[in-house]
């Protein structure tokens, strides 16, 4: 059954345009400036992580169907209304993780989020609950619609609602909905995210190379198979209230990648891997909030896996 395309949706996009970088001084410089840092070079300074520029919220109202994804809506805007709108995507099917952003304040993937699930009707409900906590998108999504006569600036008839978009929290914005996820990727790289076997070729009784050297049974495979589905999209990092660019906490994504190889029976560096994350900014930084589990696009219970790796490190 084909849906009629006589409805609209309004996207409120938090836009950002960075300020042009100043040209470097032609000569000279501060004699007191450090040439290098153990925590990274000058290009990874706080100035880079907190870019300055123009910020504003821009609304777009476009024709849309309930089954359309938020990515579909953005592509419509990009192609027909505003070619300057910047966002990132690749496969468009929830496999690459490149289009992670905040929808109604919740980190998730643009290509898997539908208008039906995320469009909100205007509500007179307070933004803070009775206990003083800020209300989240999930809490307001299940509330009954408020009659039009009780709402100021009511959305026009035929509108599916409003969707608020912003770049992924926890990372510095680069432009509009594009966040700089390099801090997360750098943390993953530091933990050697690849198999490290002993390098010794097993041989058969006849002296030939044993092609089944790394054969695993189902139980061994099950220990890390789910973790291998991580696509490093950054959704868990954006949801984590402790993570902020990887400076004070390595972040759940890096720990998931470390856990994937720690649980691999073929890897011979499990103890070294656990030593690497047994630091103040490693497993000790996890506060077990479990917000990282809420919207993993690959179905990983990140909070549970974090608890498991923390327990394993402490018990070794």
Secondary structure, DSSP 8 states (H G I E B T S, - for coil): -------EEEEEEEEEEE-------SS---TTS-S--TT--GGGSHHHHT--EEEEEEEEEEE--TT-BHHHHHHHHHHHT-TT-----SSSSSSS-TTEEEETTEEEETTT-BHHHH-B----S-SB-TTS-B--HHHHHTS----GGGSTT---TTEEEEEEEE--TTS-EEETTEE--HHHHHHHHHT--S--------B-TTS-B-TTTT---HHHHHHHHTGGG----SHHHHH-SS-STTSS---HHHHHHHHHHHT-TT-S-HHHHHHHH-STTTGGG-----GGGTT-TT---HHHHHHHHHHHHHH-
